Amino acid sequence: MPRVMAFDAGGKRTGIAVTDPSQIIATALDTIDTDKLIAYLLNYLKSERVEAFVVGYPLNLDRSRTEGTDIADRVIAALHNAFPAIPVHTVDERFTSKIASDTLIAAGYSKKQRQDKKRLDKVSAVLILQTYLEQRTR
């Protein structure tokens, strides 16, 4: 079975998470420069099958757009253009960064380790992917 891949897209970096082939477990994969995402995926897809992409979609509490919404829209457009056969889904990512930070605290990471933005981006991508998997099974 192909995997599902999720992204926490930012202006500088994008956290990436992926499911196992059974699409049960979401795992942090990598954090890369956002402008290198398509090249990274072209290489990844040479060895792995991906059924769908999931992009975290940031909105304000009142559901209005944020600065991050424009970034997510650009990533979504790039994914559609580069991989037209792979559907792209969005997941509301409000509070994802806060939950990711709390998750790292609960896991015992030191303050210095929690300040590593790459680690936080990967955990955020995992949370986005887990949310998608849970919503899909409802």
Steps between C-alpha positions, in 0.01 A plus 500: 500500500637848422585746774343833590736794546437819699667840508526781751599767249676814611670790333844350561451135591248224446457213743413169336324197645399175335285199581617144502388299195186389689411867564464444873803670655616857431875550531720807472708477184702816448514879503623671186515846349157576358646604166655151465180306576413397143855380428495303826169338406614414147786305658281343773239384250763306307501241780165543679140516383289782643121498470428849633660817633366688803591862562442677829279800432546785748202720580421745778246405764233685302601289195652803324823461305844540653842570355555125510188437292670656198802274551276194523319606183832528313606153619164354400529655153856368461388149602208509254730618221781252564283198590158541336405135559544525880210666685580777748290536816511770765469476876428789735827546682395748768685427825727242333821677599384535862401133516833402341688703760298341782570157349875564506478612863305187592759288319773647721684714247715772656423867439795518259374194308148649484639819345613300197242623248566203268390259773188706570412510128525120473281445805248749361492305173433179695209669680358621168524148359344342809211747478446408135504127576250544784267716288518252213380211717198688636 
